[in-house]
Amino acid sequence: MPVIEWDEERRLYKYNPLINWNYQQVLVYLQQNNVQELPLHKKGYISVGCQPCTRPVVEGENSRAGRWWWESSQKECGLHTH
């Protein structure tokens, strides 16, 4: 994904400010800026969407494996069109 993308269907720009960050960089930022971490992260919910579309990720899985886990699509919980 690019940092800024145009969504023709919705006629709007999408901004993905953390697209080039890895998970470790996010954790460092949270710590350095005293940002409260989502308690679900410590329970294995690395990528969080709505309740029925999210499950914990187990060790060795891709960090996105917990989203739309029952199918092989690239969908998101209302965040993206693909």
GIHUFEN-V484073 format. One record per pair of residues at least 12 apart in sequence whose C-alpha atoms are under 10 Angstrom apart, sorted by the first residue. I is the first residue (numbers start at 1). J is the second residue. D is the distance in Angstrom with one decimal. If there is no record, write none. Layout:
i:I j:J d:D
i:I j:J d:D
This chain:
i:1 j:15 d:10.0
i:1 j:16 d:7.9
i:1 j:19 d:7.1
i:1 j:20 d:9.3
i:2 j:14 d:9.3
i:2 j:15 d:8.4
i:2 j:16 d:7.2
i:2 j:17 d:9.3
i:2 j:19 d:7.4
i:2 j:20 d:9.1
i:3 j:15 d:5.9
i:3 j:16 d:4.8
i:3 j:17 d:6.0
i:3 j:18 d:7.9
i:3 j:19 d:6.3
i:3 j:20 d:8.2
i:4 j:16 d:6.2
i:4 j:17 d:8.2
i:4 j:19 d:9.7
i:7 j:80 d:8.8
i:7 j:81 d:8.2
i:9 j:81 d:8.4
i:10 j:81 d:9.1
i:14 j:79 d:9.5
i:14 j:80 d:9.0
i:23 j:46 d:8.8
i:23 j:63 d:8.6
i:40 j:56 d:8.5
i:41 j:56 d:8.5
i:41 j:57 d:9.6
i:42 j:56 d:9.7
i:43 j:55 d:9.8
i:43 j:56 d:6.9
i:43 j:57 d:8.8
i:43 j:58 d:9.8
i:44 j:56 d:4.5
i:44 j:57 d:5.2
i:44 j:58 d:6.8
i:44 j:59 d:8.7
i:44 j:63 d:9.3
i:44 j:66 d:8.9
i:45 j:57 d:6.0
i:45 j:58 d:9.1
i:45 j:63 d:8.7
i:45 j:64 d:9.5
i:45 j:65 d:9.8
i:45 j:66 d:7.2
i:45 j:67 d:9.4
i:46 j:58 d:9.7
i:46 j:62 d:9.6
i:46 j:63 d:6.0
i:46 j:64 d:7.5
i:46 j:65 d:9.1
i:46 j:66 d:7.7
i:46 j:67 d:9.5
i:47 j:63 d:6.5
i:47 j:64 d:5.9
i:47 j:65 d:8.3
i:47 j:66 d:6.7
i:47 j:67 d:6.9
i:48 j:64 d:9.0
i:48 j:66 d:7.9
i:48 j:67 d:7.3
i:48 j:77 d:9.3
i:49 j:66 d:9.1
i:49 j:67 d:7.0
i:49 j:68 d:9.1
i:49 j:76 d:7.9
i:49 j:77 d:5.9
i:49 j:78 d:8.9
i:49 j:79 d:9.1
i:50 j:67 d:9.0
i:50 j:68 d:9.9
i:50 j:76 d:9.7
i:50 j:77 d:6.6
i:50 j:78 d:9.2
i:51 j:67 d:9.9
i:51 j:77 d:9.8
i:52 j:67 d:9.2
i:52 j:68 d:8.5
i:52 j:69 d:9.8
i:52 j:77 d:9.7
i:53 j:66 d:7.8
i:53 j:67 d:5.6
i:53 j:68 d:5.1
i:53 j:69 d:7.1
i:53 j:70 d:8.6
i:53 j:76 d:8.7
i:53 j:77 d:7.1
i:54 j:66 d:5.3
i:54 j:67 d:4.9
i:54 j:68 d:6.6
i:54 j:69 d:7.3
i:54 j:70 d:9.9
i:54 j:77 d:9.2
i:55 j:67 d:6.7
i:55 j:68 d:8.6
i:55 j:69 d:7.4
i:56 j:69 d:9.8
i:57 j:69 d:9.7
